[in-house]
Amino acid sequence: MPTAWQTWGRTAVNHPVARARTDLRINRTIVPQERLMNQAAQRGFGLGFGLVRSRTPTRILFLRCFCYPLFAMDPSFSPASAHPITLSRSAESQVYMLFAVAMGITVLGVYIGMLAAPMLLTSGVHFVLLIGELALIFTARWWMGTSPLNVFLFALFPLLSGITVTPYILFVLAGYANGASILLNAVGATVFMALAAAVFARTTSFDLSVLGRALLMGLIGLLLLGIAQVFVPALRSTQMELLISAAGIVLFAGFTAYDIQRIQTLARTGAHPMLLALSLYLDIFNLFLSILRFMVALSGERR
């Protein structure tokens, strides 16, 4: 008797989205999801996603690198400042509400991405959407203060993120016999680690702002390793995947705690709640991808 996990996994893998169909004049050919993704990589769309073959979500690291200077606090920021400025309860609640909305929109984006998977994997749409994400980040300082445009674009970013990350999720579901279990375990682990980081950030007396530069250097190093994986096959081994993804888990757990502390206590800054929410969103989104990569490398059972 198959378990509920096995039943769910088989349903997901055998869904028309996970097994894209191509109509040929001679017959109907079922094109495996992994083959479609390799075709996309060969056409050059893999680099923007992090090269599907190496399963490296480098483009998310790119986005976080671009966002760091955008959201960075004043270097002199410290919760122990003589005259700290603290977000009001309502403003702090607004940040977390915006974050929750962004996560919900991401789920919607993944659903849309699954419906449009064949098109995403075999056309230039995926690349165009990635460019759209970068454009939103580069122009964030401008549109964040423009209402109601800021509401629309804030919602658009997680929607695009959900759509463009779908190929990696489908790769896990279609490429691994235990893909569904890995995916759900990664979600659970992300929630647990994010909550742990939040508790630590809100209860510790340690000034996490001093870690800002170290986190940025770690982020750049991880990004360079991700790019190297694209071009150096030796770096795509299971051992390297475990090492890089484990480093990503530590790094983005640190970013999560860092951002939660600065959300709680702000000094000499007029940071927009949407900027703070988007920063936290990228932290946890990256944390999820790092955990997912680690679990795939550790326990993934290839079909």
Secondary structure by P-SEA (a helix, b strand, c coil): cccaaaaaaaaaaaccccbbbbbcccbbbbbcaaaaaaaaaaacccccccccccccaaaaaaaaaaacccccccccccccccbbbbccaaaaaaaaaaaaaaaaaaaaaaaaaaaaaaaaaccaaaaaaaaaaaaaaaacccccccaaaaaaaaaaaaaaaaaaaaaaaaaaaaaccaaaaaaaaaaaaaaaaaaaaaaaaaccccccccaaaaaaaaaaaaaaaaaaaacccccccaaaaaaaaaaaaaaaaaaaaaaaaaaaccccccccaaaaaaaaaaaaaaaaaaaaaaaaacccccc
